[in-house]
Structures are given as structure tokens and as C-alpha cells.
Amino acid sequence: MTAPPIDLTQVPDWAAFGVADERAHAQDTPQGAVQLIVTIHDNQARPLGEIGDYISCTYTPKKNAVSPATIVLKGDDPYVPLAKAAVYTVVPITIETANGWRWSGRVDTWADDMVNGVSTVTLQCVSDFNWFNKLMVFPAFWMPIEIQIPKEAVFIGPAITNIKELIAEQCIRQSGLLGAALEFAGNILNPAAWLGSLLDITDPVPIVVVPTNPLTDTSKWTAITCRMPTVLAAVEQTLKDCGLLLTADLWKPGDPQPCPEWFILTESCIVVDVKDKSNVVGLTGTALDGLIGEGVDLIDTILGEILTVLGGADIADSGSTDATNPYGDGIIAHLLGIDSKPPWVIYEDGPRSGIVESHVNGHHPLAYRMIGGGKSPGWVNKGVDLLLEFILSELLAAFGASGISSTLLDGVLDDVFLAFQQLEDLPRRLRLGRFGYPEFFAQTGSAAYTLDEFIALESALWDSRGFYAFSLTVQDGYPYDFGGEFFGIKCGDFGIGDPVSWIYKNVIYTDYCTEATIIDDRTHRVQIIAKIGDMSAVESPWAKLMRKYQSLWNVVKAASLASN
């Protein structure tokens, strides 16, 4: 029997390890004695039957990305003709594990092969997350495509509310009377498509977005401006910055209602939700938490630079082992208690730990001084030109010359004065010693002694630091079960996007579960391998700061109808 989750902030560490040990000893046989349930559907997502005699089934759920699946069938399998219909219609596929967690998608391509007299049909499927690559974000979702005012769509506030509003708007413009009117206007020169506009009333986009109360949305605040990107392109960086998980799951009659307090579903549809997986508890439990966190993040970023300048603790060079806190690991964040809380799932290296692989990589600092620029600020070049004009005009007047323009030397000394800028990290230099690499030229593309160049050099200084990158691969059921959440029901101890910790040589590492590979074939019985972390470095706080500044500036320009 699975032990209930334990809040590690309320009990001693030994209590959590005790439960983990009990589960490890109770695990007599590998998880996955039951075959996967693979179901094929018609284009209305009504089940046609279970594909029980497949040769192999492999799928890889991923965090905030399209998840692929490969199903190999015998050439004479009765479901092959149904799968081949994917050439002209939608063929939905679901794959369900023993604990009730479900992957959903559709057949994307198929291959009918004959090798040495053996016929097989291979189905390549994509998850329903691919919907986010197929919906565009209109600047004005309520207007026909011929008239898009304002120029950009603008979303500002808590991240979850922003993303859900963005997706919901793109569904609204393709549904109901509004969708029919907008599509008719968009096809005004294509009479053959006029009748199709009525389908927006009878057959709207089958997507339902789970509502979120913006007043109690504690996710990190963000600003999004976009003009005709895909949904995923518009929100991808926000998902990463804020520790969010975007999901698209196929709901079928008989499944738990995803949001009964708001609506009751009766027909198959795609349910979209956004969950905060950062494991950070705010101060108020309201939308103010995300705003407070943004302020704390800004102060900690600047404070880290001040400490570096003073030659004290260098936050930028700290070997952070927690990649799940969107507000960073600065001093103010710790004082206010808005740092990440320990996750329930924590692995400890040992003979029954379930750890398949654990990787920790250390990277040597690239240099202690960053140099950038190549162009002088505009005001410097203009000042030099004015000075040269004054000198030349005085010389021409002194010699009585005429007919020679005083602007003759304009541009001769452009990008000579204040064209390059450097930024040095003194604590890093002292730690490296006299054999440390001194300097590196950062290709920033900005003029020196500007805000853009300062932020770019700060980011380059961060990226050139010594840092740790880590990842973990674990086997299902030793002692934690992989599954995730399925319409409000917890299927397993952790799933895609959930934070997971592990102890390696007395150091605790924490990162998100980024993907899992599930294999079921004639030699493996539902083997599940989960991957935590992606070996990437923690992003520079200055790069994040610059992105926020740019996003806010884009909002101001869009609101003022300024030229882009």
C-alpha cells in the first residue's frame, strides 16, 4: 500500500526516510506487471477498441513539450486500417498505465513495412500538447483577421491567469456566433468556405480551459506581448521562468470532472490547465504573492551585484543545487520565506534507491573579466561630430577658406571613444588566483555604456562563472511511483513537472521531472524510467531582469500605440 505524502517542512527528515525505507522493503517485485492499455478512437474521440496485441509501445511524456509515442503493430492487426485513416482524419490514441494515469494524442504518421517476410505497421504519435503549436495568438481576438487593432496582444499580471486568458481567447474567436462571424469575414473572398463558418457554432474548437481566480493566483507576475506567434512560442519562456506546467489532456465521458464547481463536461474534449510546480509558498495566498516575489527577485539581483562590488559574498558564483525556485535563492527571499520548500519525493543513493544514473558536472570559470561593446553610445558619436564641426569651422574661418562644409569630418571618429566596456568580478579573481583566465569578449551587439550593455555584460559574467549541472534518472516503484495528476486525482508520487530531490555525497539536489520513458514490449513489462533535471545551468538573473524590462517596455509601447 502506498504511504501518504509527508510535508517535509512539518516533520524531521528521518520520518520521511523511514517511510521511504518501508516502501523499499515492501517492494518485492518490479512495478509494471500489468500491460499498458492502448485505446484507439474515432475522430470524435469515441473509443473503438483496445489495441492489446501490439509488438511494442514506447512513449515519452515531457515537461512543456510535445510528447512522442511509438506503437508497433503486426501487419494483420485488425486495428491497422483504423490507424491508417490518419491520412485523412484524426485518429486519437490514449495510453493508460496501471495506476490510472493517461497519455493522450493522435496518430501523426504511420509506416507499413515488410522486412524478411515479416509485416509490421509503426504508428508515430504526438501528444495533445501539440495543440499549442497549432493555435495562433491574434493581437485582437474579437476582430476579423483583416483588422487587428491594437498591433499586439498584451497580458500582464499573475502568470497562470495570463496564460489561461491567452489560450481561452484563441478558442473563443473560433467558437460560437463570434467565431462564425470572424471566420466568415476572414473567408470573404473564398465563397467555398462560407458554409464552414457555421461549424464554429455546431462544432467549435474542442478545448476547455480550467478557470483560475486571478485574485488568488499566487504565480509569479509577468508581462506577455505578442503578435501572431503560436501559443507555445508566446508562453514558453514564461513557463520556464515561473516554474509552471502547461497540460492538455483528453477528457472522455466517465472521467472525473476537472472543474465541477465551474462546469460539467458531457462530451469528449481537450482540457487545458496550468499548474504552479515551483513549490514556493507565498506570504498572503493572493495575487500579491507573485508581485511581492518579483520585487524580492529584483532586490536580490541588485543586492548580489552590490555584494560582489564590495568584495563580499558572490551570489552569482554560488553552486546552487535547487533549480525550482522562480524567485532565486537570494538573501531577501530566504528572509521572507519565499524560497522553495522540500518536495515529498527525495531519493538517497543506495542499493534499493531506484537510482539508475546520477550526474553532477562542474564547470570551471571562463574568465573573471567580461569585455563587450564595439560601438560608442549615440550621444558620444554625436558630441564628437559636433566638436569636429566646431574645430573645422574655426580653422576654415581662420584661413579664410570658403565652399568647404563644416560636416566634412562627420563620422571619422565614430566608435572610437567609449566604444568598449569591461566588467570585472573581483571575488572571482581572488579565488582563481594569478593563473585565472583574465578576460573574455562577449558578443552582446549593444553600444557600450548603455543599460542594454550593462545587463548583457552582467549576464555574460554569470554565464562565465563556475557552476554545477546535474540530472537524475530513476526506475519506477523503487520506492516512488511515477504517474502524475489526472483531472485532480493523484496517480503516483510524482509526475512530469513535479520537483524531485536526491542526496548524493551529502549534497541535496532538487530539480523538475522533465520527462519519462515508458516501454512495453515482448521483453519488458511496462518499464518506466523518469528523468529529473536536464544538465542545464541556472539562468542568469540579469538575463531574466532584462527580459522583464523588455516585456514591460513592449507593454508600454503597445498601450501607447508606439512604433515597434
QUIHU-V690963 format. One record per pair of residues at least 4 apart in sequence whose ideal C-beta (glycine too) atoms are under 7 Angstrom apart, sorted by the first residue. I is the first residue (numbers start at 0). J is the second residue. D is the distance in whole Angstrom. If there is no record, write none. Layout:
BEGIN
{{I J D} {I J D}}
END
This chain:
BEGIN
{{1 480 7} {2 18 5} {2 21 7} {2 22 6} {4 343 4} {5 10 6} {5 14 6} {5 15 5} {5 18 6} {5 343 6} {6 10 7} {7 15 6} {7 341 4} {7 343 7} {8 340 5} {8 341 7} {10 14 4} {10 15 7} {12 16 6} {13 17 6} {14 18 7} {15 19 7} {15 345 7} {16 20 6} {16 347 7} {17 21 7} {18 22 7} {19 23 6} {19 478 5} {20 24 6} {21 25 6} {22 26 7} {22 478 4} {23 351 4} {23 477 7} {23 478 4} {26 476 6} {26 477 6} {26 478 6} {28 32 7} {29 476 6} {30 475 5} {30 476 3} {30 480 7} {31 97 7} {31 475 7} {31 524 5} {31 525 3} {31 526 6} {31 527 7} {32 524 6} {33 97 4} {33 525 7} {34 519 6} {34 525 7} {35 56 6} {35 94 6} {35 95 7} {35 96 6} {35 519 5} {35 525 6} {36 49 6} {36 95 4} {37 49 7} {37 50 4} {37 53 6} {37 56 6} {37 70 6} {37 92 7} {37 94 5} {38 46 5} {38 49 5} {38 93 5} {39 47 5} {39 48 6} {39 50 6} {39 78 5} {39 81 6} {39 82 6} {39 90 7} {39 92 6} {40 44 5} {40 45 6} {40 46 6} {40 47 6} {40 91 4} {41 45 5} {41 47 6} {42 88 5} {42 89 4} {43 267 7} {44 91 5} {44 249 6} {44 251 6} {44 267 4} {45 267 7} {47 81 6} {48 78 6} {50 72 7} {50 78 5} {52 73 7} {52 76 6} {53 70 6} {53 71 6} {53 72 5} {54 71 4} {54 72 7} {54 73 6} {54 119 7} {54 520 7} {54 521 7} {55 71 5} {55 519 7} {55 520 4} {56 70 5} {56 94 7} {56 519 5} {57 69 5} {57 516 7} {57 517 7} {57 518 5} {58 66 7} {58 67 7} {58 68 4} {58 94 6} {58 102 6} {58 517 6} {59 66 6} {59 67 6} {59 514 6} {59 515 7} {59 516 5} {60 66 5} {60 102 6} {60 495 5} {60 514 6} {60 515 5} {61 66 5} {61 495 7} {61 513 7} {61 514 4} {62 244 7} {62 495 5} {62 496 5} {62 511 6} {62 513 5} {62 514 7} {63 235 7} {63 238 5} {63 244 7} {63 245 6} {64 128 7} {65 125 5} {65 126 6} {65 128 5} {65 129 5} {65 132 7} {66 102 7} {66 126 4} {66 128 6} {67 124 7} {67 125 6} {68 92 7} {68 94 6} {68 102 7} {68 104 6} {68 124 4} {69 121 7} {69 123 6} {70 122 4} {70 124 7} {71 119 6} {71 121 5} {72 76 4} {72 78 7} {72 79 6} {72 119 7} {72 120 5} {72 122 7} {73 119 7} {74 79 7} {74 118 3} {74 119 6} {74 120 6} {78 82 6} {79 83 6} {79 120 5} {81 90 7} {82 90 6} {82 106 6} {82 109 6} {82 120 7} {82 122 5} {83 109 6} {84 88 5} {84 90 6} {85 90 4} {85 106 4} {85 109 6} {89 105 6} {90 105 6} {90 106 4} {91 103 7} {91 105 5} {91 249 7} {92 104 6} {92 105 6} {92 106 6} {92 124 5} {93 101 6} {93 102 7} {93 103 5} {93 249 6} {94 101 7} {94 102 5} {95 99 7} {95 101 5} {96 100 5} {96 482 7} {97 525 7} {98 480 6} {98 482 5} {98 490 5} {98 491 5} {99 485 6} {99 488 7} {99 490 5} {100 482 4} {100 483 5} {100 485 5} {100 490 4} {100 491 6} {100 494 7} {101 485 6} {102 126 6} {103 126 7} {103 127 5} {103 248 6} {103 249 4} {104 124 5} {104 125 5} {104 126 4} {104 127 6} {105 124 6} {105 125 7} {106 122 5} {106 124 5} {107 123 5} {107 124 6} {107 125 5} {108 123 5} {109 120 6} {109 121 7} {109 122 5} {110 121 5} {111 120 5} {112 119 5} {112 121 7} {113 118 5} {125 129 5} {127 247 4} {127 248 7} {127 249 6} {127 269 6} {128 247 5} {129 133 7} {130 134 6} {130 206 7} {130 247 5} {130 269 6} {131 229 7} {131 230 4} {131 231 4} {131 247 7} {132 229 5} {132 231 5} {134 169 5} {134 229 7} {134 230 5} {135 169 7} {135 227 6} {135 229 6} {136 152 6} {136 165 6} {136 169 6} {136 225 5} {136 227 7} {136 228 6} {136 230 6} {136 233 5} {137 147 6} {137 152 7} {137 169 7} {137 172 6} {137 227 7} {138 147 5} {138 149 6} {138 150 6} {138 151 5} {138 152 5} {138 226 5} {139 147 5} {139 148 6} {139 149 7} {140 168 4} {140 169 6} {140 171 6} {140 172 4} {141 172 7} {142 146 5} {142 147 6} {142 148 7} {143 181 5} {143 184 4} {143 185 6} {144 185 5} {145 184 7} {149 557 6} {149 560 7} {150 226 6} {150 557 7} {150 563 7} {151 224 5} {151 225 6} {151 226 5} {151 557 4} {152 224 7} {152 225 5} {153 224 5} {153 554 5} {153 557 5} {153 558 7} {154 161 4} {154 164 6} {154 165 6} {154 223 4} {155 222 4} {155 554 6} {156 160 5} {156 161 6} {156 213 6} {156 220 6} {157 161 7} {157 213 6} {157 216 4} {157 218 5} {157 220 6} {157 286 5} {157 289 5} {158 162 6} {158 218 4} {158 219 5} {158 220 7} {158 221 5} {158 237 5} {158 241 4} {158 243 6} {159 163 6} {159 211 5} {159 216 5} {159 218 4} {159 243 7} {159 273 5} {159 275 6} {160 164 6} {160 211 6} {160 213 4} {160 216 5} {161 165 6} {161 221 6} {161 223 6} {162 166 6} {162 234 5} {162 237 7} {162 245 7} {162 273 5} {163 167 6} {163 208 5} {163 211 6} {163 273 6} {164 168 6} {165 223 7} {165 230 7} {165 233 6} {165 234 7} {166 170 7} {166 208 6} {166 230 6} {166 271 6} {167 171 6} {167 208 5} {168 172 7} {169 230 7} {170 174 6} {170 204 5} {170 206 5} {171 177 7} {172 177 7} {172 178 6} {172 181 6} {173 178 5} {173 199 6} {173 203 7} {173 204 5} {174 178 5} {174 199 6} {174 203 3} {174 204 6} {175 199 7} {175 200 6} {175 203 6} {176 180 6} {176 200 6} {177 181 6} {178 182 6} {178 199 4} {178 203 6} {179 183 6} {179 196 5} {179 197 6} {179 199 4} {179 200 5} {180 184 6} {181 185 6} {182 186 6} {182 196 4} {182 199 6} {183 193 6} {183 196 4} {186 192 4} {186 193 6} {186 196 7} {197 201 6} {198 202 5} {199 203 6} {205 268 4} {205 269 6} {206 268 7} {206 269 5} {206 271 6} {207 264 7} {207 268 5} {207 270 5} {207 271 7} {208 271 5} {209 257 6} {209 258 5} {209 270 7} {209 271 7} {209 272 4} {210 258 7} {210 261 5} {211 216 5} {212 216 7} {213 286 6} {214 285 6} {214 286 6} {215 284 7} {215 285 6} {215 286 7} {216 286 5} {217 275 7} {217 281 5} {217 284 6} {217 285 7} {217 286 7} {217 288 4} {217 289 6} {218 241 6} {218 243 7} {218 275 5} {218 289 5} {219 241 4} {219 289 5} {219 292 6} {219 293 7} {219 325 5} {220 289 4} {220 290 5} {220 293 5} {221 237 5} {221 241 6} {222 550 4} {222 551 5} {222 554 5} {223 233 6} {223 234 7} {223 237 6} {223 550 7} {224 550 6} {224 553 4} {224 554 6} {224 557 6} {225 233 4} {228 232 4} {228 233 5} {229 233 7} {230 234 6} {231 235 6} {234 238 6} {234 245 7} {235 239 7} {236 240 6} {237 241 6} {238 243 5} {238 245 6} {240 325 6} {240 543 6} {241 277 7} {241 325 5} {242 275 7} {242 276 5} {242 277 3} {242 323 6} {242 325 5} {243 273 6} {243 274 7} {243 275 6} {243 276 7} {244 274 5} {244 276 5} {244 495 7} {244 496 3} {245 273 5} {246 271 7} {246 272 5} {247 269 5} {247 271 5} {248 270 5} {249 267 7} {249 269 6} {250 254 5} {250 257 6} {250 264 6} {250 267 7} {250 268 6} {250 270 5} {250 486 7} {251 267 5} {252 265 7} {252 267 7} {254 486 6} {255 486 4} {255 487 6} {255 488 6} {256 263 6} {256 264 6} {257 270 5} {257 486 5} {257 487 7} {258 262 6} {259 263 6} {264 268 6} {276 496 5} {276 497 6} {276 498 6} {276 511 7} {277 323 6} {277 324 6} {277 325 5} {277 339 7} {278 323 6} {278 339 5} {278 340 5} {278 342 6} {278 498 5} {279 324 6} {279 325 7} {279 326 7} {279 337 6} {279 339 6} {280 340 6} {281 288 3} {281 292 7} {281 337 6} {282 288 6} {282 291 6} {282 335 7} {282 337 7} {283 287 5} {283 288 6} {284 288 7} {286 290 7} {287 291 6} {288 292 6} {289 293 7} {290 294 7} {291 295 6} {292 296 6} {292 326 5} {292 337 6} {293 297 7} {294 298 6} {295 299 6} {295 326 6} {295 331 5} {295 332 5} {295 335 6} {295 337 6} {296 300 6} {296 326 5} {296 327 6} {297 301 7} {297 544 7} {298 302 6} {298 331 5} {299 303 6} {299 327 6} {299 329 3} {299 330 6} {299 331 5} {299 332 6} {300 540 4} {300 541 7} {300 544 6} {301 305 6} {302 306 6} {302 329 6} {302 330 6} {302 331 7} {303 307 6} {303 314 4} {303 315 6} {303 329 6} {304 308 6} {305 309 6} {306 311 4} {306 312 5} {306 313 7} {306 314 7} {307 313 5} {307 315 7} {307 424 6} {307 426 6} {310 425 5} {310 426 6} {313 424 7} {313 426 4} {313 427 7} {314 329 6} {315 460 7} {315 461 5} {315 464 6} {316 427 6} {316 464 5} {316 465 6} {318 466 7} {318 467 5} {319 328 5} {319 537 6} {320 467 7} {320 506 6} {320 507 6} {320 508 5} {320 509 7} {321 328 6} {321 339 6} {321 509 4} {322 509 7} {322 510 5} {322 532 7} {322 537 6} {323 339 5} {323 498 4} {323 509 6} {323 510 7} {323 511 6} {324 328 6} {324 338 6} {324 339 4} {326 332 5} {326 337 6} {327 332 6} {327 540 6} {328 332 7} {328 338 6} {330 334 6} {331 335 6} {332 337 5} {332 338 5} {333 338 5} {339 509 7} {341 345 7} {341 500 6} {342 497 7} {342 498 4} {342 499 6} {342 500 6} {342 509 7} {343 492 7} {344 479 5} {344 492 5} {344 493 5} {344 499 5} {345 500 4} {345 501 7} {346 352 6} {346 353 7} {346 354 6} {346 471 7} {346 473 6} {346 501 4} {347 352 6} {347 502 5} {348 352 6} {348 354 6} {348 357 7} {348 502 7} {348 503 6} {351 477 6} {352 477 7} {353 473 5} {353 474 5} {353 477 3} {353 478 7} {354 471 7} {354 473 6} {354 501 7} {355 472 4} {355 473 6} {355 474 5} {355 528 6} {356 472 4} {357 471 5} {357 501 7} {357 503 5} {358 469 6} {358 470 5} {358 534 7} {359 467 6} {359 469 5} {359 503 6} {360 467 7} {360 468 5} {360 534 7} {361 467 6} {362 465 6} {362 466 5} {363 465 6} {364 427 6} {364 431 6} {364 463 6} {364 464 6} {364 465 4} {365 436 7} {365 439 5} {365 463 4} {366 436 4} {366 437 6} {366 438 5} {366 439 4} {366 463 6} {367 423 6} {367 424 5} {367 427 5} {367 428 4} {367 431 6} {367 435 6} {367 437 7} {368 421 6} {368 423 4} {368 437 6} {368 438 4} {369 421 7} {369 422 5} {369 439 6} {369 441 5} {369 456 5} {369 459 5} {369 460 5} {369 463 7} {370 419 6} {370 421 5} {370 438 6} {370 440 5} {370 441 7} {371 420 6} {371 440 7} {371 441 4} {371 443 4} {371 452 6} {371 455 6} {371 456 5} {371 459 7} {372 418 6} {372 419 4} {372 420 5} {372 446 7} {372 447 3} {372 452 6} {373 414 7} {373 418 6} {373 419 7} {374 414 5} {374 418 6} {374 446 4} {374 447 7} {375 379 4} {375 380 5} {375 413 7} {375 414 5} {375 415 7} {375 416 6} {375 417 5} {375 418 5} {375 446 6} {375 447 7} {376 417 6} {376 446 5} {376 447 7} {376 448 6} {376 449 6} {377 381 6} {378 382 6} {379 383 6} {379 416 5} {379 417 5} {380 384 6} {380 413 5} {380 414 7} {381 385 6} {382 386 6} {383 387 6} {383 412 5} {383 416 6} {384 388 6} {384 409 5} {385 389 6} {386 390 6} {387 391 6} {387 408 4} {387 411 7} {387 412 7} {388 392 6} {388 405 5} {388 406 6} {389 393 6} {390 394 6} {391 395 6} {391 405 5} {391 407 6} {391 408 6} {392 396 6} {392 405 4} {393 397 6} {394 398 6} {395 400 4} {395 403 6} {395 405 7} {403 407 6} {414 418 5} {417 447 6} {417 448 5} {418 447 6} {419 447 6} {420 447 4} {420 448 6} {420 452 6} {420 456 7} {422 456 4} {422 457 7} {422 460 6} {423 428 7} {424 428 6} {424 460 6} {425 429 6} {426 430 6} {427 431 6} {428 435 6} {431 435 3} {439 463 6} {441 455 7} {441 456 6} {441 459 4} {443 452 6} {443 455 4} {443 456 7} {445 449 6} {445 451 4} {445 452 4} {445 455 6} {446 452 6} {447 452 5} {448 452 7} {450 454 6} {451 455 6} {452 456 6} {453 457 6} {454 458 6} {454 541 5} {454 544 7} {454 545 4} {455 459 6} {456 460 6} {457 461 7} {457 541 4} {458 462 6} {458 539 4} {458 541 5} {458 542 4} {459 463 6} {461 539 4} {461 541 6} {462 539 6} {466 536 5} {466 537 7} {468 534 5} {468 535 6} {468 536 6} {469 508 5} {469 510 7} {469 532 5} {469 534 7} {470 530 7} {470 531 7} {470 532 4} {470 533 6} {470 534 5} {471 501 5} {471 531 4} {471 532 6} {472 528 6} {472 530 5} {473 529 5} {474 528 6} {475 480 6} {475 481 5} {475 527 3} {475 529 7} {476 480 6} {479 492 4} {479 493 6} {480 491 4} {480 492 5} {481 491 5} {481 493 7} {481 494 7} {481 515 6} {481 527 5} {481 529 5} {482 490 3} {482 491 2} {482 494 6} {483 490 6} {483 491 6} {483 494 2} {483 495 6} {484 488 7} {484 489 6} {484 490 7} {484 494 6} {485 490 5} {493 497 4} {493 499 6} {493 512 6} {494 512 7} {495 512 6} {495 514 7} {495 515 7} {496 511 6} {496 512 6} {497 511 7} {497 512 5} {498 509 6} {498 511 6} {499 510 7} {499 512 6} {499 531 5} {500 507 6} {500 508 7} {500 509 4} {501 508 6} {502 507 6} {503 508 6} {510 531 5} {510 532 4} {511 531 7} {512 529 6} {512 531 5} {513 530 6} {513 531 7} {513 532 7} {513 533 5} {514 530 5} {515 527 6} {515 528 7} {515 529 4} {515 530 7} {516 528 5} {517 525 7} {517 527 5} {518 523 5} {518 526 5} {519 523 6} {519 524 7} {519 525 5} {538 542 6} {538 543 6} {539 543 7} {540 544 6} {541 545 6} {542 546 6} {543 547 6} {544 548 6} {545 549 6} {546 550 6} {547 551 6} {548 552 6} {549 553 6} {550 554 7} {551 555 7} {552 556 6} {553 557 6} {554 558 6} {555 559 6} {556 561 4} {556 563 6}}
END
